[in-house]
Amino acid sequence: MSEEIKIEESSGNVFLDIGFSEEEAEYEQLRSYLAYHVYRLFEELKLTSTKAETHFGIDPNDVSRIQDGDFHLFTVPQLIILLKRLNRNIEIRITPSDEKGGHLHLVTT
């Protein structure tokens, strides 16, 4: 006898799907996206801990944590600072929301 597998469609935010409140889930998703972009830049620039510290003033321990996928210690402001140090422009746009409470959303180019 085979066991039936239940498949549930994602909301598009894994943090919401695993039980975070909507506010917490949006923040965690934003934080994850920012950390992913920092990670990708480290890869793209082939940054070593020494090079990151010398050229960008980034703590070598932060480089190691990001490269190891250990993002949980970084806040959104810390990740924004890392992106800025990596010569990236950060834009924050505030627009009216059609829904109560508004939403956090990241758009990248």
Biopython code that builds the backbone (N, CA, C, O; Angstrom):
import numpy as np
from Bio.PDB.StructureBuilder import StructureBuilder

atoms = [
    (1, "MET", "N", (0.843, -1.164, 0.000)),
    (1, "MET", "CA", (0.000, 0.000, 0.000)),
    (1, "MET", "C", (0.898, 1.240, 0.000)),
    (1, "MET", "O", (1.805, 1.345, 0.826)),
    (2, "SER", "N", (0.655, 2.165, -0.907)),
    (2, "SER", "CA", (1.482, 3.373, -0.986)),
    (2, "SER", "C", (0.829, 4.500, -0.193)),
    (2, "SER", "O", (-0.393, 4.619, -0.104)),
    (3, "GLU", "N", (1.704, 5.314, 0.373)),
    (3, "GLU", "CA", (1.239, 6.448, 1.172)),
    (3, "GLU", "C", (1.022, 7.649, 0.251)),
    (3, "GLU", "O", (1.855, 7.937, -0.608)),
    (4, "GLU", "N", (-0.082, 8.335, 0.432)),
    (4, "GLU", "CA", (-0.377, 9.496, -0.385)),
    (4, "GLU", "C", (0.448, 10.682, 0.110)),
    (4, "GLU", "O", (0.522, 10.951, 1.309)),
    (5, "ILE", "N", (1.062, 11.380, -0.833)),
    (5, "ILE", "CA", (1.870, 12.549, -0.501)),
    (5, "ILE", "C", (1.020, 13.793, -0.699)),
    (5, "ILE", "O", (0.449, 14.017, -1.766)),
    (6, "LYS", "N", (0.950, 14.590, 0.350)),
    (6, "LYS", "CA", (0.173, 15.819, 0.290)),
    (6, "LYS", "C", (1.074, 16.941, -0.234)),
    (6, "LYS", "O", (2.153, 17.183, 0.307)),
    (7, "ILE", "N", (0.630, 17.609, -1.269)),
    (7, "ILE", "CA", (1.373, 18.723, -1.848)),
    (7, "ILE", "C", (0.581, 19.993, -1.606)),
    (7, "ILE", "O", (-0.612, 20.076, -1.898)),
    (8, "GLU", "N", (1.278, 20.975, -1.064)),
    (8, "GLU", "CA", (0.636, 22.251, -0.768)),
    (8, "GLU", "C", (1.359, 23.348, -1.543)),
    (8, "GLU", "O", (2.589, 23.407, -1.535)),
    (9, "GLU", "N", (0.607, 24.211, -2.208)),
    (9, "GLU", "CA", (1.197, 25.286, -2.983)),
    (9, "GLU", "C", (1.786, 26.340, -2.047)),
    (9, "GLU", "O", (1.193, 26.681, -1.024)),
    (10, "SER", "N", (2.960, 26.847, -2.413)),
    (10, "SER", "CA", (3.641, 27.864, -1.608)),
    (10, "SER", "C", (2.961, 29.217, -1.753)),
    (10, "SER", "O", (2.344, 29.521, -2.774)),
    (11, "SER", "N", (3.087, 30.005, -0.721)),
    (11, "SER", "CA", (2.578, 31.377, -0.753)),
    (11, "SER", "C", (3.550, 32.285, -1.512)),
    (11, "SER", "O", (3.209, 33.415, -1.862)),
    (12, "GLY", "N", (4.765, 31.780, -1.763)),
    (12, "GLY", "CA", (5.813, 32.591, -2.366)),
    (12, "GLY", "C", (6.801, 33.101, -1.329)),
    (12, "GLY", "O", (7.819, 33.699, -1.679)),
    (13, "ASN", "N", (6.508, 32.870, -0.062)),
    (13, "ASN", "CA", (7.399, 33.254, 1.022)),
    (13, "ASN", "C", (7.523, 32.056, 1.962)),
    (13, "ASN", "O", (6.589, 31.731, 2.696)),
    (14, "VAL", "N", (8.675, 31.410, 1.932)),
    (14, "VAL", "CA", (8.887, 30.200, 2.719)),
    (14, "VAL", "C", (8.693, 30.457, 4.214)),
    (14, "VAL", "O", (8.251, 29.570, 4.944)),
    (15, "PHE", "N", (9.021, 31.665, 4.669)),
    (15, "PHE", "CA", (8.892, 31.972, 6.095)),
    (15, "PHE", "C", (7.421, 32.034, 6.515)),
    (15, "PHE", "O", (7.063, 31.630, 7.621)),
    (16, "LEU", "N", (6.594, 32.535, 5.635)),
    (16, "LEU", "CA", (5.154, 32.542, 5.891)),
    (16, "LEU", "C", (4.630, 31.107, 5.884)),
    (16, "LEU", "O", (3.795, 30.732, 6.707)),
    (17, "ASP", "N", (5.135, 30.316, 4.943)),
    (17, "ASP", "CA", (4.695, 28.918, 4.823)),
    (17, "ASP", "C", (5.039, 28.081, 6.058)),
    (17, "ASP", "O", (4.317, 27.140, 6.388)),
    (18, "ILE", "N", (6.137, 28.420, 6.741)),
    (18, "ILE", "CA", (6.517, 27.619, 7.915)),
    (18, "ILE", "C", (6.016, 28.200, 9.230)),
    (18, "ILE", "O", (6.364, 27.708, 10.303)),
    (19, "GLY", "N", (5.188, 29.261, 9.145)),
    (19, "GLY", "CA", (4.497, 29.700, 10.348)),
    (19, "GLY", "C", (4.857, 31.050, 10.924)),
    (19, "GLY", "O", (4.312, 31.434, 11.959)),
    (20, "PHE", "N", (5.761, 31.788, 10.289)),
    (20, "PHE", "CA", (6.047, 33.140, 10.774)),
    (20, "PHE", "C", (4.823, 34.015, 10.531)),
    (20, "PHE", "O", (4.020, 33.740, 9.640)),
    (21, "SER", "N", (4.688, 35.069, 11.331)),
    (21, "SER", "CA", (3.626, 36.037, 11.069)),
    (21, "SER", "C", (3.948, 36.719, 9.742)),
    (21, "SER", "O", (5.080, 36.638, 9.263)),
    (22, "GLU", "N", (2.968, 37.386, 9.149)),
    (22, "GLU", "CA", (3.197, 38.035, 7.860)),
    (22, "GLU", "C", (4.305, 39.084, 7.956)),
    (22, "GLU", "O", (5.152, 39.178, 7.067)),
    (23, "GLU", "N", (4.300, 39.861, 9.020)),
    (23, "GLU", "CA", (5.316, 40.897, 9.207)),
    (23, "GLU", "C", (6.714, 40.292, 9.352)),
    (23, "GLU", "O", (7.666, 40.746, 8.717)),
    (24, "GLU", "N", (6.823, 39.264, 10.193)),
    (24, "GLU", "CA", (8.117, 38.597, 10.386)),
    (24, "GLU", "C", (8.584, 37.919, 9.095)),
    (24, "GLU", "O", (9.766, 37.971, 8.755)),
    (25, "ALA", "N", (7.665, 37.292, 8.390)),
    (25, "ALA", "CA", (8.000, 36.582, 7.153)),
    (25, "ALA", "C", (8.526, 37.541, 6.088)),
    (25, "ALA", "O", (9.480, 37.215, 5.382)),
    (26, "GLU", "N", (7.921, 38.705, 5.965)),
    (26, "GLU", "CA", (8.391, 39.694, 4.990)),
    (26, "GLU", "C", (9.796, 40.177, 5.344)),
    (26, "GLU", "O", (10.651, 40.316, 4.470)),
    (27, "TYR", "N", (10.025, 40.432, 6.628)),
    (27, "TYR", "CA", (11.342, 40.888, 7.065)),
    (27, "TYR", "C", (12.394, 39.810, 6.796)),
    (27, "TYR", "O", (13.465, 40.102, 6.264)),
    (28, "GLU", "N", (12.088, 38.573, 7.163)),
    (28, "GLU", "CA", (13.046, 37.478, 6.970)),
    (28, "GLU", "C", (13.323, 37.224, 5.494)),
    (28, "GLU", "O", (14.453, 36.915, 5.117)),
    (29, "GLN", "N", (12.310, 37.351, 4.668)),
    (29, "GLN", "CA", (12.509, 37.169, 3.235)),
    (29, "GLN", "C", (13.403, 38.289, 2.683)),
    (29, "GLN", "O", (14.298, 38.025, 1.881)),
    (30, "LEU", "N", (13.168, 39.513, 3.102)),
    (30, "LEU", "CA", (13.996, 40.640, 2.685)),
    (30, "LEU", "C", (15.443, 40.416, 3.128)),
    (30, "LEU", "O", (16.375, 40.616, 2.349)),
    (31, "ARG", "N", (15.619, 40.009, 4.356)),
    (31, "ARG", "CA", (16.959, 39.756, 4.901)),
    (31, "ARG", "C", (17.654, 38.654, 4.106)),
    (31, "ARG", "O", (18.845, 38.756, 3.813)),
    (32, "SER", "N", (16.924, 37.612, 3.761)),
    (32, "SER", "CA", (17.491, 36.504, 2.983)),
    (32, "SER", "C", (17.899, 36.946, 1.585)),
    (32, "SER", "O", (18.961, 36.562, 1.095)),
    (33, "TYR", "N", (17.066, 37.744, 0.948)),
    (33, "TYR", "CA", (17.400, 38.255, -0.389)),
    (33, "TYR", "C", (18.651, 39.122, -0.343)),
    (33, "TYR", "O", (19.524, 38.990, -1.201)),
    (34, "LEU", "N", (18.748, 39.999, 0.639)),
    (34, "LEU", "CA", (19.923, 40.852, 0.759)),
    (34, "LEU", "C", (21.178, 40.012, 1.007)),
    (34, "LEU", "O", (22.222, 40.251, 0.399)),
    (35, "ALA", "N", (21.068, 39.031, 1.901)),
    (35, "ALA", "CA", (22.211, 38.158, 2.196)),
    (35, "ALA", "C", (22.627, 37.387, 0.946)),
    (35, "ALA", "O", (23.818, 37.213, 0.691)),
    (36, "TYR", "N", (21.661, 36.933, 0.177)),
    (36, "TYR", "CA", (21.962, 36.216, -1.065)),
    (36, "TYR", "C", (22.727, 37.123, -2.026)),
    (36, "TYR", "O", (23.680, 36.674, -2.664)),
    (37, "HIS", "N", (22.330, 38.385, -2.140)),
    (37, "HIS", "CA", (23.020, 39.306, -3.042)),
    (37, "HIS", "C", (24.442, 39.601, -2.557)),
    (37, "HIS", "O", (25.355, 39.722, -3.374)),
    (38, "VAL", "N", (24.638, 39.717, -1.270)),
    (38, "VAL", "CA", (25.988, 39.891, -0.734)),
    (38, "VAL", "C", (26.820, 38.651, -1.078)),
    (38, "VAL", "O", (27.955, 38.765, -1.540)),
    (39, "TYR", "N", (26.253, 37.485, -0.851)),
    (39, "TYR", "CA", (26.948, 36.226, -1.153)),
    (39, "TYR", "C", (27.350, 36.168, -2.628)),
    (39, "TYR", "O", (28.492, 35.840, -2.950)),
    (40, "ARG", "N", (26.412, 36.485, -3.519)),
    (40, "ARG", "CA", (26.689, 36.452, -4.964)),
    (40, "ARG", "C", (27.799, 37.433, -5.338)),
    (40, "ARG", "O", (28.635, 37.124, -6.188)),
    (41, "LEU", "N", (27.816, 38.604, -4.717)),
    (41, "LEU", "CA", (28.883, 39.576, -4.988)),
    (41, "LEU", "C", (30.233, 39.061, -4.506)),
    (41, "LEU", "O", (31.243, 39.238, -5.187)),
    (42, "PHE", "N", (30.258, 38.430, -3.344)),
    (42, "PHE", "CA", (31.505, 37.834, -2.862)),
    (42, "PHE", "C", (32.019, 36.817, -3.884)),
    (42, "PHE", "O", (33.212, 36.782, -4.188)),
    (43, "GLU", "N", (31.117, 35.996, -4.407)),
    (43, "GLU", "CA", (31.488, 34.996, -5.408)),
    (43, "GLU", "C", (31.965, 35.665, -6.697)),
    (43, "GLU", "O", (33.009, 35.311, -7.244)),
    (44, "GLU", "N", (31.194, 36.625, -7.168)),
    (44, "GLU", "CA", (31.504, 37.325, -8.422)),
    (44, "GLU", "C", (32.863, 38.033, -8.347)),
    (44, "GLU", "O", (33.636, 38.012, -9.305)),
    (45, "LEU", "N", (33.138, 38.650, -7.217)),
    (45, "LEU", "CA", (34.389, 39.387, -7.029)),
    (45, "LEU", "C", (35.530, 38.490, -6.554)),
    (45, "LEU", "O", (36.659, 38.946, -6.376)),
    (46, "LYS", "N", (35.220, 37.204, -6.351)),
    (46, "LYS", "CA", (36.208, 36.231, -5.848)),
    (46, "LYS", "C", (36.911, 36.756, -4.594)),
    (46, "LYS", "O", (38.136, 36.716, -4.476)),
    (47, "LEU", "N", (36.093, 37.247, -3.669)),
    (47, "LEU", "CA", (36.632, 37.861, -2.456)),
    (47, "LEU", "C", (37.138, 36.830, -1.470)),
    (47, "LEU", "O", (36.440, 35.876, -1.124)),
    (48, "THR", "N", (38.342, 37.036, -1.033)),
    (48, "THR", "CA", (38.868, 36.306, 0.111)),
    (48, "THR", "C", (38.643, 37.212, 1.319)),
    (48, "THR", "O", (38.320, 38.389, 1.162)),
    (49, "SER", "N", (38.811, 36.677, 2.497)),
    (49, "SER", "CA", (38.652, 37.486, 3.704)),
    (49, "SER", "C", (39.628, 38.658, 3.698)),
    (49, "SER", "O", (39.268, 39.779, 4.058)),
    (50, "THR", "N", (40.863, 38.392, 3.287)),
    (50, "THR", "CA", (41.887, 39.442, 3.262)),
    (50, "THR", "C", (41.558, 40.517, 2.244)),
    (50, "THR", "O", (41.661, 41.708, 2.541)),
    (51, "LYS", "N", (41.161, 40.107, 1.040)),
    (51, "LYS", "CA", (40.824, 41.066, -0.018)),
    (51, "LYS", "C", (39.612, 41.915, 0.389)),
    (51, "LYS", "O", (39.584, 43.120, 0.139)),
    (52, "ALA", "N", (38.623, 41.289, 1.011)),
    (52, "ALA", "CA", (37.421, 42.022, 1.441)),
    (52, "ALA", "C", (37.774, 43.079, 2.475)),
    (52, "ALA", "O", (37.243, 44.189, 2.449)),
    (53, "GLU", "N", (38.672, 42.728, 3.383)),
    (53, "GLU", "CA", (39.072, 43.685, 4.416)),
    (53, "GLU", "C", (39.915, 44.807, 3.810)),
    (53, "GLU", "O", (39.700, 45.980, 4.116)),
    (54, "THR", "N", (40.869, 44.451, 2.956)),
    (54, "THR", "CA", (41.783, 45.433, 2.364)),
    (54, "THR", "C", (41.078, 46.390, 1.415)),
    (54, "THR", "O", (41.264, 47.604, 1.503)),
    (55, "HIS", "N", (40.273, 45.854, 0.513)),
    (55, "HIS", "CA", (39.659, 46.674, -0.533)),
    (55, "HIS", "C", (38.320, 47.299, -0.152)),
    (55, "HIS", "O", (37.957, 48.357, -0.666)),
    (56, "PHE", "N", (37.581, 46.640, 0.755)),
    (56, "PHE", "CA", (36.228, 47.110, 1.049)),
    (56, "PHE", "C", (35.984, 47.412, 2.526)),
    (56, "PHE", "O", (34.900, 47.868, 2.889)),
    (57, "GLY", "N", (36.965, 47.166, 3.374)),
    (57, "GLY", "CA", (36.803, 47.430, 4.802)),
    (57, "GLY", "C", (35.792, 46.515, 5.471)),
    (57, "GLY", "O", (35.137, 46.902, 6.439)),
    (58, "ILE", "N", (35.666, 45.306, 4.954)),
    (58, "ILE", "CA", (34.694, 44.347, 5.491)),
    (58, "ILE", "C", (35.395, 43.392, 6.446)),
    (58, "ILE", "O", (36.451, 42.844, 6.128)),
    (59, "ASP", "N", (34.804, 43.199, 7.610)),
    (59, "ASP", "CA", (35.346, 42.286, 8.621)),
    (59, "ASP", "C", (35.505, 40.887, 8.018)),
    (59, "ASP", "O", (34.545, 40.344, 7.470)),
    (60, "PRO", "N", (36.710, 40.291, 8.109)),
    (60, "PRO", "CA", (36.931, 38.955, 7.559)),
    (60, "PRO", "C", (35.975, 37.899, 8.118)),
    (60, "PRO", "O", (35.610, 36.958, 7.414)),
    (61, "ASN", "N", (35.570, 38.054, 9.379)),
    (61, "ASN", "CA", (34.618, 37.103, 9.968)),
    (61, "ASN", "C", (33.265, 37.175, 9.267)),
    (61, "ASN", "O", (32.590, 36.158, 9.105)),
    (62, "ASP", "N", (32.868, 38.385, 8.848)),
    (62, "ASP", "CA", (31.612, 38.543, 8.116)),
    (62, "ASP", "C", (31.687, 37.835, 6.767)),
    (62, "ASP", "O", (30.716, 37.219, 6.327)),
    (63, "VAL", "N", (32.840, 37.927, 6.116)),
    (63, "VAL", "CA", (33.017, 37.247, 4.829)),
    (63, "VAL", "C", (32.858, 35.745, 5.027)),
    (63, "VAL", "O", (32.147, 35.087, 4.267)),
    (64, "SER", "N", (33.510, 35.208, 6.034)),
    (64, "SER", "CA", (33.420, 33.766, 6.306)),
    (64, "SER", "C", (31.988, 33.350, 6.600)),
    (64, "SER", "O", (31.525, 32.327, 6.096)),
    (65, "ARG", "N", (31.281, 34.130, 7.408)),
    (65, "ARG", "CA", (29.897, 33.784, 7.750)),
    (65, "ARG", "C", (29.014, 33.771, 6.501)),
    (65, "ARG", "O", (28.222, 32.851, 6.300)),
    (66, "ILE", "N", (29.161, 34.804, 5.665)),
    (66, "ILE", "CA", (28.351, 34.883, 4.442)),
    (66, "ILE", "C", (28.686, 33.714, 3.523)),
    (66, "ILE", "O", (27.783, 33.063, 2.999)),
    (67, "GLN", "N", (29.977, 33.440, 3.321)),
    (67, "GLN", "CA", (30.388, 32.357, 2.430)),
    (67, "GLN", "C", (29.922, 30.992, 2.938)),
    (67, "GLN", "O", (29.691, 30.079, 2.146)),
    (68, "ASP", "N", (29.785, 30.856, 4.252)),
    (68, "ASP", "CA", (29.306, 29.607, 4.841)),
    (68, "ASP", "C", (27.779, 29.522, 4.885)),
    (68, "ASP", "O", (27.219, 28.517, 5.322)),
    (69, "GLY", "N", (27.111, 30.591, 4.426)),
    (69, "GLY", "CA", (25.650, 30.608, 4.444)),
    (69, "GLY", "C", (25.072, 30.862, 5.822)),
    (69, "GLY", "O", (23.903, 30.565, 6.071)),
    (70, "ASP", "N", (25.874, 31.405, 6.715)),
    (70, "ASP", "CA", (25.444, 31.679, 8.090)),
    (70, "ASP", "C", (24.947, 33.118, 8.173)),
    (70, "ASP", "O", (25.649, 34.004, 8.660)),
    (71, "PHE", "N", (23.718, 33.337, 7.688)),
    (71, "PHE", "CA", (23.171, 34.687, 7.553)),
    (71, "PHE", "C", (22.399, 35.154, 8.786)),
    (71, "PHE", "O", (22.104, 36.343, 8.911)),
    (72, "HIS", "N", (22.073, 34.255, 9.682)),
    (72, "HIS", "CA", (21.133, 34.592, 10.758)),
    (72, "HIS", "C", (21.624, 35.689, 11.703)),
    (72, "HIS", "O", (20.816, 36.295, 12.406)),
    (73, "LEU", "N", (22.922, 35.954, 11.734)),
    (73, "LEU", "CA", (23.440, 36.990, 12.624)),
    (73, "LEU", "C", (23.371, 38.393, 12.026)),
    (73, "LEU", "O", (23.609, 39.376, 12.728)),
    (74, "PHE", "N", (23.047, 38.494, 10.734)),
    (74, "PHE", "CA", (23.040, 39.786, 10.047)),
    (74, "PHE", "C", (21.645, 40.396, 10.040)),
    (74, "PHE", "O", (20.652, 39.714, 9.785)),
    (75, "THR", "N", (21.591, 41.690, 10.324)),
    (75, "THR", "CA", (20.329, 42.421, 10.241)),
    (75, "THR", "C", (20.224, 43.061, 8.859)),
    (75, "THR", "O", (21.211, 43.120, 8.126)),
    (76, "VAL", "N", (19.051, 43.531, 8.507)),
    (76, "VAL", "CA", (18.864, 44.228, 7.233)),
    (76, "VAL", "C", (19.813, 45.426, 7.139)),
    (76, "VAL", "O", (20.470, 45.581, 6.109)),
    (77, "PRO", "N", (19.918, 46.291, 8.176)),
    (77, "PRO", "CA", (20.864, 47.412, 8.070)),
    (77, "PRO", "C", (22.318, 46.968, 7.858)),
    (77, "PRO", "O", (23.046, 47.597, 7.091)),
    (78, "GLN", "N", (22.744, 45.897, 8.526)),
    (78, "GLN", "CA", (24.115, 45.405, 8.345)),
    (78, "GLN", "C", (24.342, 44.932, 6.909)),
    (78, "GLN", "O", (25.399, 45.189, 6.333)),
    (79, "LEU", "N", (23.370, 44.253, 6.338)),
    (79, "LEU", "CA", (23.500, 43.762, 4.966)),
    (79, "LEU", "C", (23.506, 44.918, 3.971)),
    (79, "LEU", "O", (24.219, 44.873, 2.969)),
    (80, "ILE", "N", (22.719, 45.948, 4.245)),
    (80, "ILE", "CA", (22.717, 47.132, 3.385)),
    (80, "ILE", "C", (24.091, 47.802, 3.426)),
    (80, "ILE", "O", (24.597, 48.238, 2.392)),
    (81, "ILE", "N", (24.688, 47.886, 4.591)),
    (81, "ILE", "CA", (26.022, 48.471, 4.722)),
    (81, "ILE", "C", (27.043, 47.636, 3.935)),
    (81, "ILE", "O", (27.905, 48.193, 3.256)),
    (82, "LEU", "N", (26.946, 46.312, 4.024)),
    (82, "LEU", "CA", (27.858, 45.451, 3.257)),
    (82, "LEU", "C", (27.696, 45.694, 1.756)),
    (82, "LEU", "O", (28.687, 45.793, 1.033)),
    (83, "LEU", "N", (26.461, 45.789, 1.290)),
    (83, "LEU", "CA", (26.219, 46.040, -0.134)),
    (83, "LEU", "C", (26.791, 47.395, -0.557)),
    (83, "LEU", "O", (27.371, 47.526, -1.635)),
    (84, "LYS", "N", (26.625, 48.379, 0.290)),
    (84, "LYS", "CA", (27.159, 49.715, 0.004)),
    (84, "LYS", "C", (28.682, 49.668, -0.079)),
    (84, "LYS", "O", (29.274, 50.277, -0.970)),
    (85, "ARG", "N", (29.308, 48.959, 0.830)),
    (85, "ARG", "CA", (30.772, 48.821, 0.806)),
    (85, "ARG", "C", (31.244, 48.071, -0.445)),
    (85, "ARG", "O", (32.379, 48.244, -0.889)),
    (86, "LEU", "N", (30.377, 47.252, -0.997)),
    (86, "LEU", "CA", (30.695, 46.513, -2.224)),
    (86, "LEU", "C", (30.329, 47.320, -3.473)),
    (86, "LEU", "O", (30.154, 46.768, -4.559)),
    (87, "ASN", "N", (30.219, 48.626, -3.291)),
    (87, "ASN", "CA", (29.955, 49.568, -4.397)),
    (87, "ASN", "C", (28.602, 49.350, -5.060)),
    (87, "ASN", "O", (28.491, 49.415, -6.285)),
    (88, "ARG", "N", (27.596, 49.095, -4.274)),
    (88, "ARG", "CA", (26.243, 48.954, -4.799)),
    (88, "ARG", "C", (25.393, 50.102, -4.289)),
    (88, "ARG", "O", (25.495, 50.503, -3.129)),
    (89, "ASN", "N", (24.563, 50.619, -5.159)),
    (89, "ASN", "CA", (23.607, 51.650, -4.775)),
    (89, "ASN", "C", (22.398, 50.971, -4.150)),
    (89, "ASN", "O", (21.942, 49.934, -4.631)),
    (90, "ILE", "N", (21.891, 51.550, -3.097)),
    (90, "ILE", "CA", (20.704, 51.049, -2.421)),
    (90, "ILE", "C", (19.640, 52.137, -2.515)),
    (90, "ILE", "O", (19.880, 53.278, -2.121)),
    (91, "GLU", "N", (18.483, 51.794, -3.028)),
    (91, "GLU", "CA", (17.374, 52.740, -3.100)),
    (91, "GLU", "C", (16.229, 52.208, -2.260)),
    (91, "GLU", "O", (15.870, 51.033, -2.343)),
    (92, "ILE", "N", (15.670, 53.075, -1.463)),
    (92, "ILE", "CA", (14.483, 52.713, -0.687)),
    (92, "ILE", "C", (13.352, 53.576, -1.209)),
    (92, "ILE", "O", (13.425, 54.805, -1.179)),
    (93, "ARG", "N", (12.322, 52.931, -1.679)),
    (93, "ARG", "CA", (11.191, 53.652, -2.269)),
    (93, "ARG", "C", (9.954, 53.395, -1.411)),
    (93, "ARG", "O", (9.641, 52.251, -1.082)),
    (94, "ILE", "N", (9.273, 54.449, -1.063)),
    (94, "ILE", "CA", (8.052, 54.336, -0.265)),
    (94, "ILE", "C", (6.886, 54.744, -1.146)),
    (94, "ILE", "O", (6.852, 55.852, -1.682)),
    (95, "THR", "N", (5.925, 53.830, -1.289)),
    (95, "THR", "CA", (4.761, 54.078, -2.132)),
    (95, "THR", "C", (3.491, 53.717, -1.363)),
    (95, "THR", "O", (3.544, 52.926, -0.421)),
    (96, "PRO", "N", (2.360, 54.285, -1.754)),
    (96, "PRO", "CA", (1.102, 53.911, -1.100)),
    (96, "PRO", "C", (0.775, 52.439, -1.367)),
    (96, "PRO", "O", (1.138, 51.889, -2.407)),
    (97, "SER", "N", (0.096, 51.827, -0.428)),
    (97, "SER", "CA", (-0.308, 50.431, -0.571)),
    (97, "SER", "C", (-1.817, 50.345, -0.734)),
    (97, "SER", "O", (-2.569, 51.116, -0.139)),
    (98, "ASP", "N", (-2.242, 49.391, -1.553)),
    (98, "ASP", "CA", (-3.671, 49.141, -1.708)),
    (98, "ASP", "C", (-4.210, 48.309, -0.549)),
    (98, "ASP", "O", (-5.420, 48.182, -0.364)),
    (99, "GLU", "N", (-3.278, 47.743, 0.230)),
    (99, "GLU", "CA", (-3.676, 46.888, 1.342)),
    (99, "GLU", "C", (-3.327, 47.562, 2.666)),
    (99, "GLU", "O", (-2.457, 48.431, 2.720)),
    (100, "LYS", "N", (-4.004, 47.157, 3.717)),
    (100, "LYS", "CA", (-3.726, 47.685, 5.046)),
    (100, "LYS", "C", (-2.339, 47.212, 5.506)),
    (100, "LYS", "O", (-2.019, 46.027, 5.408)),
    (101, "GLY", "N", (-1.547, 48.120, 5.993)),
    (101, "GLY", "CA", (-0.258, 47.755, 6.567)),
    (101, "GLY", "C", (0.927, 47.849, 5.632)),
    (101, "GLY", "O", (2.055, 47.949, 6.113)),
    (102, "GLY", "N", (0.739, 47.822, 4.336)),
    (102, "GLY", "CA", (1.862, 47.885, 3.412)),
    (102, "GLY", "C", (2.703, 46.626, 3.436)),
    (102, "GLY", "O", (2.432, 45.699, 4.200)),
    (103, "HIS", "N", (3.729, 46.596, 2.594)),
    (103, "HIS", "CA", (4.588, 45.403, 2.470)),
    (103, "HIS", "C", (6.029, 45.799, 2.236)),
    (103, "HIS", "O", (6.312, 46.874, 1.707)),
    (104, "LEU", "N", (6.949, 44.914, 2.636)),
    (104, "LEU", "CA", (8.366, 45.047, 2.314)),
    (104, "LEU", "C", (8.583, 44.280, 1.019)),
    (104, "LEU", "O", (8.085, 43.167, 0.852)),
    (105, "HIS", "N", (9.331, 44.887, 0.104)),
    (105, "HIS", "CA", (9.552, 44.245, -1.186)),
    (105, "HIS", "C", (10.907, 44.672, -1.718)),
    (105, "HIS", "O", (11.257, 45.850, -1.644)),
    (106, "LEU", "N", (11.674, 43.732, -2.254)),
    (106, "LEU", "CA", (12.985, 44.032, -2.801)),
    (106, "LEU", "C", (12.953, 43.880, -4.309)),
    (106, "LEU", "O", (12.498, 42.864, -4.832)),
    (107, "VAL", "N", (13.439, 44.894, -5.000)),
    (107, "VAL", "CA", (13.556, 44.858, -6.450)),
    (107, "VAL", "C", (15.026, 45.038, -6.777)),
    (107, "VAL", "O", (15.651, 45.991, -6.310)),
    (108, "THR", "N", (15.586, 44.142, -7.570)),
    (108, "THR", "CA", (17.000, 44.251, -7.928)),
    (108, "THR", "C", (17.154, 44.353, -9.427)),
    (108, "THR", "O", (16.279, 43.957, -10.197)),
    (109, "THR", "N", (18.300, 44.901, -9.821)),
    (109, "THR", "CA", (18.608, 44.971, -11.249)),
    (109, "THR", "C", (19.930, 44.311, -11.518)),
    (109, "THR", "O", (20.374, 44.262, -12.665)),
]
sb = StructureBuilder()
sb.init_structure("model")
sb.init_model(0)
sb.init_chain("A")
sb.init_seg("    ")
for serial, (resi, resn, name, xyz) in enumerate(atoms, 1):
    if name == "N":
        sb.init_residue(resn, " ", resi, " ")
    sb.init_atom(name, np.array(xyz, "f"), 0.0, 1.0, " ", f" {name:<3s}", serial, name[0])
structure = sb.get_structure()
